[in-house]
């Protein structure tokens, strides 16, 4: 009886369904076959993309590897003086000096012109007695150092060659965070190595350079960069040079995820100055500036946290002449927005002393525009000439980090050679002496010496008053007559 009851229920359901179907056909027309298909999201393999399109790095790599060179340097290292106690006992104190030992190092460089101008990092060639470059096609050339700029960590080399492969220079201002780039260089002596990454930040200050006039506004990338990449190329996907690789953030000395490159906006100006003058024409506003955070903005009652706060204005400075005051916030240079101190320094570094620059600032909440005639470090607009070693009769070399640490100082130049009959010898300045100040101005690089010497032009009595220390730490003063 139970089964008969279930069959009866099924029959009633079937009859009702048939009735509904007949009613639908009669009143609404013929039925159509409907196929229900499960929909699935399209699946594809992941790939590097740029604007929705796959990124092809082969063009940029092909453009750059031949224009990036291996920079080989040789250094002469003076060995420590050794005393022999046995000989001292019988013959008195006798000093034995070992002959200088040669050491070699390497880095990278980028060919800028067909006739052999090559840019690299200052720290790649600093203190080198010999420099040579090896091209991707294995040709090797002796290189001369045209000039260096420790404040931006750049150096310009020149080789005697023609029709060399070059890289077109792109505008680093156009780079966007998240954009793909290539790092090309010679890490660990692995020649012509190409790695890819993205721009992870811009205008980054990592406090790696020394000196009061240092300029740090690095492009930060996650392209793998290691020792030996220094001086190599950062290239965009168009195959254009947009930066010079200079540093990594690492606790091990090897790549751990962050690399830093000097933007071409800084490089182009430095290279042009080194080619024309042999030294960089550094333009200054003449202000002390600092970044703004939330606490500082509240303390100073500022309406913005973008820009560079003017903490002090120097006497006889370009800023003072233009009416810039302490408490102003500089927000634009030549109409380009300034968000931080590093961005302001980068933009000012593109100009030379004597250039007129439009500066936009806020003062007491109001926007103002002033025109500033930039000056050099000596407070004038004169061109700074490269100093001639023959003027001093000496060779000056920046201190190494080890020397600075052992002497407890953070700047200075060491006299590494003294010519017979030269001005330094006449003044009694010995080899090894460390110059800290000349005419009461800090000396952090040969550029500082050049600037100071250039200011003597036109003066009746030309002299350099030098203060510094001997290698044993004793403070000594000298006066050098610079009259003809």
C-alpha positions as CSV (number, residue, x, y, z in Angstrom):
1,X,0.0,0.0,0.0
2,X,2.9,2.4,0.8
3,X,4.5,1.9,-2.7
4,X,1.1,2.4,-4.4
5,X,0.7,5.7,-2.5
6,X,4.1,6.9,-3.6
7,X,3.4,6.0,-7.2
8,X,0.1,7.9,-7.0
9,X,1.9,11.0,-5.8
10,X,4.4,10.8,-8.7
11,X,1.6,10.4,-11.2
12,X,-0.1,13.6,-9.9
13,X,3.2,15.5,-10.1
14,X,3.8,14.4,-13.6
15,X,0.3,15.3,-14.7
16,X,0.6,18.8,-13.2
17,X,4.0,19.3,-14.9
18,X,2.5,18.2,-18.3
19,X,-0.4,20.6,-17.8
20,X,1.9,23.5,-17.0
21,X,3.9,22.8,-20.2
22,X,0.8,22.6,-22.4
23,X,-0.5,25.8,-20.9
24,X,2.9,27.6,-21.6
25,X,3.1,26.3,-25.2
26,X,-0.5,27.2,-25.9
27,X,-0.2,30.7,-24.5
28,X,3.4,31.8,-25.1
29,X,4.5,29.8,-28.1
30,X,7.0,27.0,-28.7
31,X,9.7,26.1,-26.2
32,X,13.4,26.4,-27.1
33,X,16.2,24.1,-26.0
34,X,18.2,26.0,-23.3
35,X,21.7,24.7,-22.5
36,X,23.0,25.8,-19.1
37,X,26.8,26.0,-19.1
38,X,28.9,26.6,-16.0
39,X,30.9,29.8,-16.4
40,X,34.5,30.0,-15.4
41,X,36.9,32.9,-15.1
42,X,39.6,32.9,-17.8
43,X,42.9,31.4,-16.6
44,X,46.3,32.4,-17.9
45,X,49.9,32.1,-16.7
46,X,51.2,35.1,-14.8
47,X,53.6,37.4,-16.7
48,X,55.4,40.7,-16.2
49,X,53.0,43.3,-17.5
50,X,53.2,47.0,-18.2
51,X,49.9,48.8,-18.9
52,X,48.2,45.5,-19.3
53,X,50.7,44.2,-21.9
54,X,53.5,41.8,-21.3
55,X,56.9,43.5,-20.7
56,X,59.7,42.5,-23.0
57,X,63.1,43.3,-21.5
58,X,65.2,42.0,-24.4
59,X,65.3,45.4,-26.3
60,X,66.4,47.4,-23.2
61,X,69.0,44.7,-22.3
62,X,70.3,44.6,-25.9
63,X,70.6,48.4,-26.0
64,X,72.5,48.6,-22.7
65,X,75.0,45.8,-22.3
66,X,77.4,47.1,-24.9
67,X,77.4,50.6,-23.5
68,X,78.1,49.4,-19.9
69,X,81.8,48.8,-19.2
70,X,83.9,47.1,-16.6
71,X,86.0,49.6,-14.7
72,X,89.3,48.2,-13.3
73,X,91.3,50.2,-10.8
74,X,94.7,49.8,-9.2
75,X,95.6,51.3,-5.8
76,X,98.9,51.7,-4.1
77,X,98.7,50.8,-0.4
78,X,101.5,51.9,1.9
79,X,102.4,49.2,4.4
80,X,102.7,50.0,8.1
81,X,106.1,50.9,9.4
82,X,107.8,48.0,11.3
83,X,110.3,48.3,14.1
84,X,112.8,45.5,14.9
85,X,113.4,45.3,18.7
86,X,116.6,43.3,18.3
87,X,118.2,45.8,16.0
88,X,116.9,48.7,18.2
89,X,118.8,47.1,21.2
90,X,122.2,47.1,19.4
91,X,121.9,50.0,16.9
92,X,119.2,52.3,18.3
93,X,115.8,52.8,16.7
94,X,115.7,51.9,13.0
95,X,112.6,52.1,10.8
96,X,111.9,49.8,8.0
97,X,109.4,50.8,5.4
98,X,108.0,48.3,3.0
99,X,107.4,49.2,-0.6
100,X,103.8,50.2,-1.5
101,X,101.7,47.2,-2.3
102,X,99.3,47.3,-5.3
103,X,95.6,46.4,-4.8
104,X,93.0,46.0,-7.5
105,X,89.2,46.7,-7.4
106,X,86.5,46.9,-10.0
107,X,83.1,48.5,-10.7
108,X,81.1,49.5,-13.7
109,X,80.6,52.6,-15.9
110,X,78.4,53.8,-18.7
111,X,79.6,55.2,-22.1
112,X,77.9,58.5,-22.7
113,X,79.6,59.6,-26.0
114,X,81.0,57.9,-29.0
115,X,84.4,59.5,-28.4
116,X,84.9,57.9,-25.0
117,X,83.4,59.9,-22.1
118,X,82.3,57.4,-19.4
119,X,80.4,58.1,-16.2
120,X,80.9,56.0,-13.0
121,X,80.8,56.5,-9.3
122,X,83.4,58.5,-7.5
123,X,83.9,55.7,-4.9
124,X,84.8,53.4,-7.8
125,X,87.9,55.4,-8.8
126,X,88.6,57.4,-5.7
127,X,92.3,57.2,-4.8
128,X,93.1,55.0,-7.8
129,X,96.6,55.3,-9.3
130,X,95.5,53.6,-12.6
131,X,92.1,53.1,-14.2
132,X,91.2,51.0,-17.2
133,X,87.9,50.0,-18.8
134,X,86.9,46.7,-20.5
135,X,84.1,46.8,-23.1
136,X,81.5,44.1,-23.6
137,X,83.4,43.0,-26.7
138,X,86.6,42.6,-24.5
139,X,88.5,45.6,-25.8
140,X,90.4,47.3,-23.1
141,X,91.4,51.0,-22.8
142,X,93.4,53.1,-20.3
143,X,91.1,55.7,-18.8
144,X,91.9,59.2,-17.5
145,X,89.9,60.8,-14.7
146,X,88.5,64.0,-16.1
147,X,86.9,65.0,-12.7
148,X,85.1,63.7,-9.7
149,X,82.3,65.0,-7.4
150,X,82.2,63.3,-4.0
151,X,79.0,65.3,-3.1
152,X,77.0,63.3,-5.6
153,X,79.3,60.3,-5.8
154,X,79.9,60.7,-9.6
155,X,83.1,60.7,-11.7
156,X,83.8,61.3,-15.4
157,X,86.4,59.2,-17.3
158,X,87.8,59.6,-20.8
159,X,89.3,56.9,-23.0
160,X,91.0,57.4,-26.4
161,X,88.5,55.7,-28.7
162,X,86.0,56.3,-31.5
163,X,82.5,55.0,-32.5
164,X,81.8,53.5,-29.1
165,X,78.3,52.2,-28.3
166,X,76.3,54.6,-26.2
167,X,73.1,54.7,-24.2
168,X,70.5,57.4,-24.9
169,X,69.9,59.5,-21.7
170,X,66.3,59.5,-20.5
171,X,64.6,61.9,-18.1
172,X,64.5,60.4,-14.6
173,X,61.8,62.9,-13.6
174,X,59.4,60.8,-15.8
175,X,60.0,57.6,-13.9
176,X,57.0,56.4,-11.9
177,X,56.9,54.3,-8.8
178,X,56.1,50.8,-9.9
179,X,57.7,51.2,-13.3
180,X,60.0,48.4,-14.5
181,X,63.7,49.0,-14.8
182,X,66.9,47.1,-15.5
183,X,70.2,47.2,-13.6
184,X,73.2,46.5,-15.8
185,X,76.7,46.1,-14.5
186,X,79.4,43.7,-13.4
187,X,78.6,42.3,-10.0
188,X,81.3,40.0,-8.5
189,X,83.2,40.4,-11.8
190,X,80.3,38.7,-13.6
191,X,80.5,40.9,-16.7
192,X,77.4,42.3,-18.5
193,X,74.9,41.1,-15.9
194,X,71.3,42.3,-16.3
195,X,68.7,42.2,-13.5
196,X,65.1,43.5,-13.5
197,X,63.0,45.2,-10.8
198,X,60.6,48.1,-10.3
199,X,61.1,51.6,-9.0
200,X,60.1,51.3,-5.4
201,X,60.6,54.9,-4.3
202,X,62.1,58.2,-5.5
203,X,64.0,61.1,-3.9
204,X,65.3,58.8,-1.2
205,X,67.9,60.1,1.2
206,X,69.9,57.2,2.8
207,X,72.8,59.3,4.4
208,X,75.5,57.4,2.7
209,X,77.5,60.3,1.4
210,X,79.7,62.6,3.5
211,X,80.3,66.3,3.5
212,X,78.1,69.3,4.2
213,X,77.1,69.8,0.6
214,X,76.2,66.2,-0.2
215,X,73.2,65.7,-2.5
216,X,71.1,62.5,-2.0
217,X,68.0,62.0,-4.0
218,X,68.3,58.4,-5.0
219,X,66.0,56.3,-7.2
220,X,65.2,53.2,-5.0
221,X,64.6,49.9,-6.9
222,X,64.4,46.2,-6.1
223,X,66.5,45.2,-9.1
224,X,69.3,43.0,-7.8
225,X,72.5,45.1,-7.3
226,X,75.7,43.8,-5.7
227,X,79.3,44.9,-5.3
228,X,80.7,45.6,-8.8
229,X,77.4,47.1,-10.0
230,X,78.5,50.5,-8.7
231,X,78.7,53.0,-11.6
232,X,76.5,50.8,-13.9
233,X,73.3,51.7,-15.7
234,X,69.7,51.8,-14.5
235,X,67.7,51.6,-17.7
236,X,64.0,51.9,-18.4
237,X,62.1,49.5,-20.8
238,X,62.7,51.9,-23.7
239,X,66.5,51.3,-23.3
240,X,67.1,54.8,-21.9
241,X,69.6,55.6,-19.1
242,X,67.7,56.9,-16.1
243,X,70.2,56.4,-13.3
244,X,73.6,55.4,-12.2
245,X,73.6,52.5,-9.7
246,X,75.5,53.6,-6.6
247,X,74.5,51.7,-3.4
248,X,72.6,49.0,-1.7
249,X,70.9,48.8,1.7
250,X,72.3,45.6,3.3
251,X,73.6,44.3,6.6
252,X,75.6,41.6,4.8
253,X,77.3,43.6,2.1
254,X,75.3,41.8,-0.6
255,X,71.9,42.5,-2.1
256,X,68.9,42.1,0.3
257,X,66.2,43.8,-1.6
258,X,66.9,47.5,-2.0
259,X,69.3,49.3,-4.4
260,X,69.8,53.0,-5.1
261,X,70.7,54.9,-8.2
262,X,71.7,58.5,-8.9
263,X,69.0,60.1,-11.2
264,X,70.1,61.3,-14.6
265,X,68.8,64.8,-13.7
266,X,71.7,65.1,-11.3
267,X,74.2,63.1,-13.5
268,X,73.7,65.2,-16.6
269,X,74.5,68.5,-14.8
270,X,77.6,67.0,-13.0
271,X,78.9,65.5,-16.2
272,X,78.5,68.7,-18.2
273,X,80.3,70.7,-15.5
274,X,83.2,68.2,-15.2
275,X,83.6,68.2,-19.0
276,X,83.6,72.0,-19.3
277,X,85.3,73.1,-16.0
278,X,86.9,70.0,-14.5
279,X,84.9,70.6,-11.4
280,X,81.2,71.0,-10.5
281,X,79.7,74.5,-10.4
282,X,77.6,74.0,-7.2
283,X,74.7,76.5,-6.9
284,X,73.4,77.3,-3.4
285,X,70.3,78.9,-2.0
286,X,72.1,79.5,1.3
287,X,69.6,78.1,3.7
288,X,69.4,75.4,6.3
289,X,66.4,73.3,5.6
290,X,64.6,70.3,7.2
291,X,61.7,68.0,6.4
292,X,58.3,68.4,7.9
293,X,56.4,65.7,9.8
294,X,53.1,65.9,11.7
295,X,54.6,66.8,15.1
296,X,56.8,69.6,13.5
297,X,53.9,71.0,11.5
298,X,51.8,71.2,14.8
299,X,54.7,72.8,16.6
300,X,55.3,75.4,14.0
301,X,51.6,75.8,13.2
302,X,52.1,74.9,9.5
303,X,49.2,74.1,7.2
304,X,51.2,71.7,5.1
305,X,53.6,68.8,5.5
306,X,54.9,69.0,2.0
307,X,57.9,71.1,1.2
308,X,61.2,72.1,2.9
309,X,61.1,74.2,6.0
310,X,63.7,77.0,6.2
311,X,65.3,76.7,9.6
312,X,67.9,79.4,9.0
313,X,69.1,81.8,6.3
314,X,72.8,82.5,5.7
315,X,74.3,85.9,5.6
316,X,75.3,87.2,2.1
317,X,73.3,84.2,0.7
318,X,71.2,84.1,-2.4
319,X,68.1,83.4,-0.3
320,X,68.7,86.4,2.0
321,X,69.1,88.7,-1.1
322,X,65.8,87.4,-2.4
323,X,63.9,88.0,0.8
324,X,63.5,84.3,1.9
325,X,63.1,84.2,5.7
326,X,63.3,81.7,8.5
327,X,60.0,79.9,8.9
328,X,59.2,79.9,5.2
329,X,58.3,76.6,3.5
330,X,59.6,76.1,0.0
331,X,57.0,74.2,-2.0
332,X,58.1,74.7,-5.7
333,X,61.2,75.4,-7.8
334,X,60.5,76.7,-11.3
335,X,56.9,75.5,-10.9
336,X,57.9,71.9,-10.0
337,X,56.6,70.6,-6.7
338,X,59.0,70.1,-3.8
339,X,57.9,67.5,-1.2
340,X,61.1,67.1,0.8
341,X,64.6,68.3,1.5
342,X,66.1,65.8,-0.9
343,X,63.8,66.9,-3.8
344,X,64.7,70.5,-3.2
345,X,68.5,69.7,-3.2
346,X,68.1,67.7,-6.4
347,X,66.3,70.5,-8.2
348,X,68.7,73.2,-7.1
349,X,71.7,70.9,-8.1
350,X,70.6,71.3,-11.8
351,X,71.6,75.0,-11.8
352,X,74.8,76.9,-11.7
353,X,75.8,80.0,-9.7
354,X,74.4,83.1,-11.4
355,X,71.2,81.3,-12.6
356,X,67.9,83.0,-11.7
357,X,65.4,80.6,-10.2
358,X,61.7,81.1,-9.4
359,X,61.0,79.9,-5.9
360,X,57.5,79.4,-4.6
361,X,57.0,79.4,-0.8
362,X,54.4,79.7,1.9
363,X,54.7,82.3,4.6
364,X,52.1,82.6,7.4
365,X,49.7,80.5,5.3
366,X,50.1,82.7,2.2
367,X,51.7,81.7,-1.1
368,X,54.5,83.9,-2.4
369,X,56.9,83.8,-5.4
370,X,60.4,85.1,-5.3
371,X,63.3,85.1,-7.8
372,X,66.6,84.0,-6.5
373,X,70.0,84.5,-8.1
374,X,71.9,81.5,-7.0
375,X,75.5,81.8,-5.6
376,X,78.5,79.5,-5.1
377,X,79.8,78.4,-1.8
378,X,82.0,81.5,-1.6
379,X,78.9,83.8,-1.8
380,X,79.4,85.0,-5.3
381,X,78.5,84.0,-8.9
382,X,82.0,83.4,-10.2
383,X,82.9,80.2,-12.1
384,X,84.9,77.9,-9.9
385,X,88.1,76.7,-11.7
386,X,89.6,73.3,-11.2
387,X,92.7,73.6,-9.0
388,X,96.0,72.7,-10.6
389,X,98.2,70.4,-8.5
390,X,101.2,72.4,-9.7
391,X,99.8,75.4,-7.8
392,X,100.2,73.6,-4.6
393,X,103.0,71.2,-5.4
394,X,101.0,68.4,-3.7
395,X,98.5,65.7,-4.3
396,X,95.4,65.7,-2.0
397,X,93.3,62.6,-1.4
398,X,90.0,62.2,0.5
399,X,90.2,60.2,3.7
400,X,89.0,56.7,3.8
401,X,86.3,55.7,6.3
402,X,88.9,53.7,8.3
403,X,91.1,56.8,8.6
404,X,88.2,59.0,9.7
405,X,87.2,56.4,12.3
406,X,90.7,56.0,13.8
407,X,91.2,59.8,14.0
408,X,87.7,60.6,15.2
409,X,86.9,63.0,12.4
410,X,84.4,62.9,9.6
411,X,86.0,65.0,6.9
412,X,89.4,66.1,5.6
413,X,92.0,65.6,2.8
414,X,95.3,63.9,3.2
415,X,98.5,65.1,1.5
416,X,99.6,62.0,-0.3
417,X,102.6,63.5,-2.2
418,X,104.7,66.7,-1.9
419,X,106.7,68.0,-4.9
420,X,110.2,69.2,-4.4
421,X,110.3,73.0,-4.5
422,X,106.5,73.3,-4.5
423,X,104.5,75.6,-2.3
424,X,103.6,72.9,0.2
425,X,107.2,71.9,0.7
426,X,108.3,75.5,1.1
427,X,105.6,75.9,3.8
428,X,106.9,72.8,5.5
429,X,103.8,70.7,5.0
430,X,104.8,67.0,5.1
431,X,103.4,64.0,3.3
432,X,100.6,62.4,5.4
433,X,99.4,65.7,6.8
434,X,95.6,65.9,7.0
435,X,93.9,69.2,6.0
436,X,90.7,70.0,7.9
437,X,90.3,73.7,7.1
438,X,91.6,76.3,4.7
439,X,91.0,80.0,5.4
440,X,88.6,78.9,8.1
441,X,86.4,76.8,5.8
442,X,85.9,73.0,6.1
443,X,87.6,71.0,3.4
444,X,85.7,67.8,2.5
445,X,86.9,67.3,-1.1
446,X,89.3,68.8,-3.7
447,X,86.2,70.7,-5.0
448,X,86.4,72.7,-1.7
449,X,90.1,73.5,-2.3
450,X,89.3,74.6,-5.9
451,X,86.6,77.0,-4.6
452,X,88.8,78.5,-2.0
453,X,91.7,79.0,-4.4
454,X,89.4,80.6,-6.9
455,X,88.4,83.3,-4.4
456,X,92.0,84.5,-4.1
457,X,91.8,85.9,-7.7
458,X,92.1,89.7,-7.6
459,X,93.4,89.9,-4.0
460,X,96.6,91.7,-3.4
461,X,98.0,89.2,-0.9
462,X,97.1,85.6,-1.8
463,X,97.6,83.0,1.0
464,X,96.1,79.8,2.3
465,X,95.9,79.5,6.1
466,X,95.7,75.8,6.7
467,X,94.7,73.9,9.9
468,X,94.9,70.2,10.2
469,X,96.5,67.2,12.0
470,X,99.4,64.9,11.5
471,X,98.7,61.1,11.3
472,X,99.5,60.9,15.0
473,X,96.7,63.3,15.8
474,X,98.8,66.4,16.6
475,X,97.2,69.6,15.5
476,X,99.4,71.8,13.3
477,X,98.9,75.0,11.4
478,X,100.6,76.2,8.1
479,X,100.5,79.3,5.9
480,X,101.0,78.8,2.1
481,X,102.0,81.9,0.0
482,X,100.0,81.8,-3.2
483,X,101.4,85.0,-4.8
484,X,103.1,84.6,-8.1
